[in-house]
Amino acid sequence: MKVAEFSFDLPDELVAQFPPDERGASRLLVLDRRTGGVTHSTIRDLARFLNPGDLTVFNDTRVFPARLIGEREPGGGAVEVMLVSRIDDERWEALVHPGQRMRPGRRVRFERGGRTLHGEVLEERFFGRRLVRFWTDDAGTVTDAIEAIGHIPLPPYIKRPDLDLDRDRYQTVFARDAGSIAAPTAGLHFTDAILRSLDDAGVERATITLHVGYGTFKPVRATEVEEHTVDAERYAISEGASSRINAALESGRRIIVVGTTTTRALESAAARGGGRVESGSAETELFIHPGHRFLVSGGLITNFHLPASSLLMLVAAFAGRESVLSAYREAVQQRYRFYSYGDAMLVL
């Protein structure tokens, strides 16, 4: 299948640059994957589209301020460091810009709000990455300093600097375990009131954790869909969550998966477990595209994704390429907001 078959026209002004004025105010496009029919609603009315006994599964990862902006030592000169993966308490694998000036042995200093963090490049690694060691001047930990000094790593299609509001709004209300450099954006729409409305409707809830990595922004550069690969991401599923998910599967109840990250984790865990979702921690490199046989997902809540992206291909695998692209054209016509801070889509 050609990657070009997943393209669509999207006006720039529909790419949301800010969250809605109020969390929970997003629009909701509901797609019936059997008929291709579309219904327009709001995320606050989600419960009326679900059934008592449905199980919703969320990703409770927490975004941390992974973008550090500092100066080279000595001599000055701006440096930007994007933390990609934690090695231990002091060392991180990171993307560094400008890379050509940050060879092994080079140092950088970050300051913000009265806190200081130092870094030294230890190694050059593949794809422009660096191994960087960090330390502080005070008794505080490197983790605490990163939390205080770092900036929220907004996606590249948000064409503005991060603001204080992003520390709250680029985070789900149920975020728990820090480790992501991008939000599981389908979860951004939910408020405590919306979660209570699901409880009141008899819709059950479970949470798993998948830490979203920098690869979520990786473009599909291949011509053929099957030639693309996705970067590995770490996930964890507790015994309690796996028990609830497997009980729903065994009783034939519908599992509504909130987000593409949750989908990849559950489908990977079910493949490892021969159809049952295994508990524990693992990595997934699963690339879901048309032809994938879903083992867990009976419904999907997601945002509107980039043209020709792996995330759009995942949605198309679940609902059918033609139905999804038709729904996307309808969303463009109806002026839905797209991408991380955009509106939501429910596929049933």
C-alpha positions, 0 to 999 in steps of 0.5 A: 500500500502506498503512503500517498494513499493516506494524504489529505488536504488540511488548511494551516489554520485548522492546526490548533496552536492552543488548547480550547479555552476550557478543558472538556470543550472539544468537539467530537466526531463519531464514526461508525466503522460499519456504515461510514456514517458520521455524527457530530457531538462534543466530548462532554456527551461521550457517555451517551455513545457508550454502553453500560459494561464497556471498558475504557482504557487510558494511558496515565503517562506524565509528560516531563519538561524534556526541552532544556535551553542553555549556553555553552561553557565556556564562550556562550552560544545557545544550546538546546537539548531534548531529553530522549531516554533516561539512562540513570540518575545523571545520564540521558540520551538526548538530541542536541542542537547545534550538534556540530558544536557539541562534541564529547567533552563540551559542556553546557549550563542551564539556568531558570528560576534561580536553579542551575543545571550543568551538562557534559557530552560524553558520547556521540551516538546514532541519529545525531543523539548524544549521551549527556551527563548532568549535575547540579551545584546544590543538594537538589537532584538532577530530576528536580532541576530538570522539572524546574528548568525544563520546557514542555516539549510541544510538537513541531507543528505548534509554532509558538514557544511553550507557555505556563499554561502548557504545563497544565493543558499538555497533560492529562488530568490522570497523568501519574508516571513521568516519562513521556516527551509528548502527551497521549493527546486523546486523554487531554479532552477528559475532565473529572466531570467527564470521567464521572459521567462515564462512571454514572453511565456504567462504563468501567475504566482502567489505566495502563502506562506507555511513555511516548518517545520522540519517535511519535514525531517521526515522519513516514519517509518510505514510499510503501507503508510496509517499509516504515518502522516505528521506534520502540516505546516502553509500556507497563500494564499492572495485574489489576488492569490486565485482569479487568481487560481480560475479564471484558474480553472473556465476557464479550464486552466492548473495550474502548481504547483511549488513544493510539499509544494505549492501542499499541500497548494493548495490542502488543501485550495481547499478541505476546499473551496469545490473545490475553493481555499480559501484565508487566513491562515491555517494549513495543515496536508494533506498527499498526497499519491496514491489515492488522488484526485487532485483538483488544480494541472494540472502539477508539477515541483519538485526535485528528492526525497528520496526513500520511502519518503512522498514527493516521494509518493506525486509525485507518487499520481500525476503521478502514482507509476510505471511511477515515479519509471521508470522515477527515474531509468532513472534519475539515469542512466542518472546521474541526481543530486538528492535532495535539490541541485539536478536537476528538474522534470516536470510532465505534 
